[in-house]
Amino acid sequence: MAVIEASKLDHTFFREVVAKACTLGNREDFLQCLACGMCSAGCPYNGVHEHADPRKFIRMLTLGMREEVLNSTFIWACTQCGRCTMDCPMGVEVLTLVRTVRGNFGLRAPGFLQDVVDAQIKTGNQMEVPNEEYLETLEWMEEELQAEVGDENAKIPIDKEGADFLFLWDPREIKYYPQDVQSIAKIMWYVGANWTCSSRWWDATHYALFNGNDEESRIITQRYADEVKRLKVKELVVTECGHATQANKWGPKVWLSPEDGNYPVKSIVEKYVEWFEAGLLKVDKTLNTEPITLHDPCNSVRKQGLGDAMRYVLNKTVMEFREMWPNGRYNYCCGGGGGLLAMGKDIYPYRMAKGKLKVDQIKETGCKLVACPCHNCFDQLTDIFKYYELDCKPIHLHHLISHALIMEGKQ
């Protein structure tokens, strides 16, 4: 058993972390830990791999073990999924403490996480897609869409002032999966959405949520706020991405001034529900007959409460939806959250160990299709399916919707 030397403890450390934390809650709540261990009991990964005990992390903080905390593997192996806080009787936001330590004490994340943030700050998107290439991709997919639906008026509008909403893409959709742009734009065309994209700042992703740097987060979020004002739109809508949804819904409230951060933000999943309920989305679910399960992205479901919306869409769109267990707010993180997907070889073993729980969940459903409304989770699922040799593939909700649209009378 390791000896803790009182002379080396820093009684100011925990207060310093709490003072620097970005939260919408009461800062004093961070100091109410009872050391009861419910956080560790609630963490699905405590015992699955080393460095996965949130109670130990909290105790090191409260004791003032500055050097041990700053050199801890836990702060990088934690996916910040928030499941521990659900079980905490005092509501201590462990994920917020993890994020604060990561970004406010001179640490650099493992792997290429910081490089991703640097790229977005420098170029406007994390994959450094040149603006000309971005605009050409939208033009190309607009032409493909027009050919598919037989309507030369089917558009992917750019910088349209006064639209109902500004839509933010994931750079994967632009760089690697341009057919996703066409799929989403097809839904927009089908419902007659009054929407636009930005020619300036269009990347919904936000890896500064994971490195913990609040100044970098403020810069990224301010860009979106400026575009909302410039284009005079009513709301901001984010593509199917969990952490982008969390960063864009929660972020303006903590990173921007009340004047700049006061604009409505929705996930496109919420728009799907609106369009279904308004009778604008009409699908033939018999076109999606393969049994499918749902992976609940932590940031969308546990932190933003969108689990019911995702299930509403699936039940409208597919013939056979099977739940994995546990699900909803009690889901297991895919293992790639919290920036782990970008942390390289040192964190890879933890990422795969976490992924085993998700693989076992999916196996139990017997499904080979996994609905996954999050690009980060999509990439992690792809990796763990390959690693554990599971014959499954992830699919976005928009794929299911656009495939099943009833086109009679629309062309």
N, C-alpha and C positions, 0 to 999 in steps of 0.2 A: 504494500500500500504506500503510495507516494506521500511524502511529508509536505505539508503546507507551512511555510515559514511566514509568520505574521509580519515580520519586518519588511517583507517584500510585497505585501498587499497594498493596493492603492485605493483608499476608501472613497476617492473622488471619481473613480473611473465609471461606475455605473451611472451616477448622476450626469456625467459628461455625455455618455451614450444617449441617455434619455433626452437630454437637452438638445441634442443634434437630430433626433428622430423626426422624420416627416410622418405625421399621423393626423387623422381627423378625430381621434379619441382624446381622452383626458390623459395627459402625460403622467399624472400621479398613479394611474392604473398600472403602469409598468413596474411600480415599486411594491405592488401588492402580492407578489408571488408567495405562496404558502409552502413551497417546496414539497408539495403533496405527490408529485410524480404523474399527475393525470396527463400532462403533455407527452411524457415518454410512453405512457400507456396508449395514448391516442395516435402516436406516430407509427404508421404501418412499417417503417423501415428500421425502427429501433430493434436491433437483434438480427436484422437481415444482413447488414454489413457494419463494419466498424465506423466510428465517428458519426453516430446517428442518434444520439441521446440528447434531446432538447433540455431535459432537466439538468444535466451536467453542465451544459452551456450556460443556463440561467444561474446556476450556483456559482460558476466561475465569475460571472458578471457581478453578482451581488457581493461576493467576497472581495472583489477588487483585484482579481488575478489578470491584470492587464496583459502581460506578455503571453501568458498561456492562451488567452482569448485571441489575441492578434495573430498568434501562430497556430491557431486551431484549424484542423482540417474540416471540422464540423461546419464552419461558416461557409465553406465552399461546397461541401457535399450535401447540404440542406437545399431542397428544391423550393423552399419558401411556399409550400402548398397551403399552409394555414390550417391543416387538420388538427395540429396540436392545440391551437387556440380554441377550436370548437369545444374541446373537452376541458379547457381550463376553467375552474369555477370563478376565477377572478378576471377572465378575459384578457390575459397578458398576450400581447401581439408578439410572439416569438419571431415571426418572419420579419417584422419591422425592425426588431433589434438586430437580427442577422444582417439585413440590408444596411442598417446604419453603420455597423462595424465594418462592413465591406467598403463602404464609400467615404468614410470620414476620418480615417486614421492612417492615410498614406499607403494603403495596401494596393497591390495590383492583382487582378484576378488571374488564375491559371489559364493556360491556353490562349485563345484569340478573342476572348470576350471583350477586352478593352479595345482591341483593333476594330471590332465591329462597331462599337460606339464611336470611335474616332472617325471611322469612315462615314457614318451618318452625320456627324457634326460637320465634317469637311465637305461632303458631296451632296448631302440631303437624303441619302439612302444608304442602308447598311451594306449593300452589295456593290456600291459604287457604279451603278448603271448610269452611263452618260445620259444627259437629258435628251439628246437627239435620239438615242436608241429607245428610250422610254416612249417618246412621242411617236416614233415610227412603229413601235409595237402596238400602241393603241390604234393607230391608223390601219395597220395590217389586220388587226382583229376586228375592227369595224367593217372592213371589206369582207372578211370571212363571215361575219354575222349577217351582213346584208345578203350574201349569197345563200346562206343557210335558211334564212327566214323569208327570202324573196321580197324584201322591202328595202328600197334604196334610202328610205328615211330612217332606218334603224341606225342610231348614232351612239358613239361614245363621246359625249360632249366634253370639251376642255375649256376651262375659264369662263363658263357661262354665268353671268351675273344674275342674281335673284332666283336661283334654282331652289327647290325645296331642301336639298341636302348636297353637301360636299362628300364625296366618297374617297376613302383612303385605301390604297392597295397594299398588299404584302409584296415586297420586291421579288419573292420567289415566283409570284404570279407573272411578273413582268419578264424576269430573266430565264426561268426554267420551265414554267407552266403557262405559256401564253394562251393555251386553250381554256384555261380557267378564266381569263379575262373575257373571252368570248362567251363562256357559260354564264358568268355573272351578268354580262351585258345583255344576254338573251332574256334573262329574267326581268331586268330593268325595262327592256323594250316591251316585253309581254304585258307588264302591268301598267305601262305608260308612265313610268316614273319621270319626274321632273328633277334631274340630277346633273351633277357635273364632277369633273376631276380637276385637279390643279396642275398647272404646268410647272409649278415651282416646288412645292413641298407635298409629296404624295405618299411617302412611305409610312404606313401605320405602325410599323414595329418600333420597339423602344427598349433596347437592351440596357439603357441606363437605369431602367427599373431594377435590373439585376446587379449591375456593378455598384449601385448605391450612391452614385454621384448626382447630387440634387441640382447642381449648377448645370451639368450636362442635360439633365432631364428638363430643367426649365427652358433651356435653349430650344430643345426639340419641340416641346409643347407650345412654346410661344409662337413658333412657326405655324402650327396648325391654327392657333387662335387668330393670328394675323390673316390667314387665308379665309377663315370664316368671315372676318370683317371685310376683307378686300372684295370677296365675291358676293357678299350680302346674302348668304344662304341662311336658312332657318335652323339647320342642325348639321352635325357632323355624323357620318355613318362609317363604321369601321368594318373591314372585311372579316372573314371567319378566322379570327386569331385571338386566342385567350389573353395573352399578356398585352397585346395591343388594345384590346377592349378594356382591360383593367387600367392600363396607363392613361388611356384617353378619357375614361370616365372619372377615375379617381384623381389622376394627376393634375388637371387644371385647378382643382380645389386646394391642393397643397403647394404647387409650384408657381402659380400665377397670382396676380392681383385679383381681387373680386371683380373688377371691371373687365379684365382680359379673360378671366376663366369662367365667365358666366354665359356659357352656351350649351345647348342640349347635345348630348352624345348618345348614340345608339349603336349596338352591334347590328350587323345586317340580319342576324338571326331574328332580332326583334322586328325588323321590317318584313321578314318572311311572314311572321305571325300576323302583322297588320294587314298584309296583302291577302292572306288566306281569309281572314275574318271579314275583309271588305268584299270578298268574292272576286278579287282581281286575279288571284292565282288559281288556275284550274288544272288539275293534274289527273292522270290516269294511273293510279297506283299499281295496276296490274302490269305495268311496264317495269316495275321494280319488284320482282318476285323472290329474289334470293334472300334468305334470312340474314338479318343484319343486327348487330348490337351497337351500342353507343359508348364511346369513351367520353367521359365528362371532363373537359379541360378545367383545371382547378381555378384559374383566374376568372373564367366565365361563369362557372357554376357556384363554387364555394364563395367567391368574393363578390360576384355581381348577380347571383341568383337567377341565372338563365337556364337552369336545368329543365324546368317545365316547358319553356319555349322550345327547346331542342326536341323534347319528346312530342310536343304538339306537332311540330313540323314532320317528324318521322312518321307519326301515326297517320298523318294526312298523305304521306308520300310513298310509303312502302307497304307491301302486303304482310310481312312478318317481321316485327321488331321484338327482339329478345333482350331483356335486361341482363347485364352481368351483376354480380353481387360482391361487395357492396356497390352502391351507385349513388348518383346525385351528390348531395353535399358530403356524403361519406365515401366518395370514390377514392380509389388509389391514384395518386399522381402517376403519370406515365414514366417518370424518372428523368425526363429531360428538362423539366422546368427549373426556374430559378437561375437560368443561364447555364446550366450544366451542359447543355447541348454544345456550347461554344467553349468549354473549358479544357478540351484536349485530352491527351493520353493519361495524365495523372488522375483525372476524375472519371475517366471512361469505365473503370471497373465498378465504381459505385453506381454509375448510370445503368450499367447492364444488370447489376444485382437488383436494383429497384425495378427494372423492367421485367424481371422474372415474375413478380407478383401480378403485373398486368397481363403478361402472357398466359399465366395460369387462369386468370379470370376469364379471358377470352376463350381459352380452350373449353372451359366449362359450358359456354353457351353453344358450342358447336358451329358457330358462325365463321365464315371466311371473309366476310365484309364487316368493317368497323367504321361506322360513321364518326368522323373526327373533325369538328368545326374549329380547328386550330392548326396553323402551319407548323408551329414548334412541336406540338404533340405528333403531328403527321410525320415529321422527320424522325422523331424518337421511335414511334411505332414501327416505321419502316426499318430502322436499325435493329430493334429488338426482334422483329419477325425474322430477319436474316440471321441474327446471332443465335436464336433459339430454334431456327429451322421450322418456323410455324407457317403453314400455308394460308396466309391471310393477307389482306391488303386494306389500307385505310382509304376512305373516300369522304369528300366534303359534302355537306348538305346541298350546296348549289348543284353539284353533279347530279344528285338524285332528282332534284326539282326540275332542272332544265331538260333532263332526259325524259321526264314524264309529262311535260307540258302538253295539254290538249291543243293541237295546232289548227284543228278544223275551224275555219272561219277567221283565222288570224292572218293568213298569208294574203 
